[in-house]
Amino acid sequence: MQPIMKTFFLSIYFEIQSTLRLLRELFVCHSFEIASHLYMKFKKGPSWKVHTKELLSYPKESLGFHLGCFLLQHKLEPQPRCEDHDIFHVLTDFKIDTAQEIGMQYWLWGNGKRSPFVLLAMLVGAVLYIDQHLLFTDAYLNGSASDPIHQLDFKQYLSSPIAFFKSTLVTINS
């Protein structure tokens, strides 16, 4: 009787845990969606007015081409005035799932980027993704160990070789 009870309670435990993780993802994704819209309204600077198809016409070793491939792979188009966000994904190798997205914000904070949005993402990660603390710690340390890139105007570097940037960065795949 005891092994049956143990199996029963374990299955309930894992079902509850799975449901809570799903709810966490839904809550955080919805919150980030709202925060992203607010961020885009307050972000200064002109839009690059560039589309994925144009980026794919850059030389194959260029930052622009790799950005185009990233956007195509994830079925995205550049967000006006937030194009550098996707560049950070390309350069740091962070994926687009929630934990990796937060990890990238830790990397950027370590790299010197200071903004309320980055701080908010880090706080959400620290509270709701405590199971990812090693990813976040490593990301912060890697960002700190890398040459600062958060302030660059990447539009002027789209035709530059991606290897030029990658060689100066410590990323999750380094």
Sequence and secondary structure as in RCSB ss.txt:
>XXXX:A:sequence
MQPIMKTFFLSIYFEIQSTLRLLRELFVCHSFEIASHLYMKFKKGPSWKVHTKELLSYPKESLGFHLGCFLLQHK
LEPQPRCEDHDIFHVLTDFKIDTAQEIGMQYWLWGNGKRSPFVLLAMLVGAVLYIDQHLLFTDAYLNGSASDPIH
QLDFKQYLSSPIAFFKSTLVTINS
>XXXX:A:secstr
 HHHHHHHHHHHHHHHHHHHHHHHHHHHHHHHHHHHHHHHHH  S      HHHHTTS TTBHHHHHHHHHHHTT
    TT HHHHHHHHHH   SSHHHHHHHHHHHHHTT   HHHHHHHHHHHHH GGGHHHHHHHHHHHHHS   T
T  GGGGTTSBHHHHHTT   TT 
